[in-house]
C-alpha cells in the first residue's frame, strides 16, 4: 500500500474542493493552467484527475509550512503512515472504510 504524509494541524488551511476554491488558492500561473485543463476536461475521470491534482497543489501552496514540507519530502524525511495503518486506526476508532 502507499504511504500518506503525516502533516496535520490546527493552522492547516482548508481549500474547498471546488473549481472556485482551488483556483482562488493557486498562484496566477498555476491558476491559468488549472482553468485551461478544467475547461478542456470531460466530465468524469478526466475532470476528477484535474481537480485532484490541482487541489493537492492548492493545499500545498496555501500551507504555512510549505517550504518545510517540500524540503522534508526532497530529503526523504517527511513522516508518513502506510494505508494499512490508516485503515487500522480508522477501524479502531469505530470508523468504516468506503465500501464496507
ZIZI-V971112 format. One record per residue. N is the residue number from 1. RES is the residue in one letter. SS is DSSP state (h for helix, s for strand, l for the rest). OMEGA is omega in whole degrees, -180 to 180 (* if undefined). Layout:
N;RES;SS;OMEGA, N;RES;SS;OMEGA
This chain:
1;X;l;180, 2;X;l;179, 3;X;s;179, 4;X;s;179, 5;X;s;176, 6;X;l;-175, 7;X;l;180, 8;X;l;178, 9;X;l;-177, 10;X;l;-177, 11;X;l;-178, 12;X;l;-179, 13;X;l;177, 14;X;l;179, 15;X;l;177, 16;X;l;-178, 17;X;l;177, 18;X;l;179, 19;X;h;-180, 20;X;h;-179, 21;X;h;179, 22;X;h;-178, 23;X;h;-178, 24;X;h;-178, 25;X;h;-178, 26;X;l;172, 27;X;l;-174, 28;X;h;-177, 29;X;h;179, 30;X;h;-179, 31;X;h;180, 32;X;h;178, 33;X;h;178, 34;X;h;179, 35;X;h;180, 36;X;h;-179, 37;X;h;178, 38;X;h;-178, 39;X;h;-180, 40;X;h;-174, 41;X;l;172, 42;X;l;176, 43;X;l;-179, 44;X;l;-174, 45;X;h;-179, 46;X;h;179, 47;X;h;178, 48;X;h;-180, 49;X;h;179, 50;X;h;-179, 51;X;h;-179, 52;X;h;-179, 53;X;h;-176, 54;X;h;172, 55;X;h;176, 56;X;h;176, 57;X;h;-178, 58;X;h;179, 59;X;h;179, 60;X;h;-178, 61;X;h;-179, 62;X;h;-178, 63;X;l;179, 64;X;l;179, 65;X;l;-175, 66;X;h;-176, 67;X;h;179, 68;X;h;-180, 69;X;h;179, 70;X;h;-179, 71;X;h;180, 72;X;h;178, 73;X;h;-180, 74;X;h;-180, 75;X;h;-178, 76;X;l;-178, 77;X;l;178, 78;X;l;-179, 79;X;l;180, 80;X;s;176, 81;X;s;-180, 82;X;s;176, 83;X;h;177, 84;X;h;179, 85;X;h;177, 86;X;h;179, 87;X;h;180, 88;X;h;-180, 89;X;h;-179, 90;X;h;178, 91;X;h;179, 92;X;h;179, 93;X;l;179, 94;X;l;-180, 95;X;l;177, 96;X;l;175, 97;X;l;178, 98;X;l;179, 99;X;l;180, 100;X;l;*
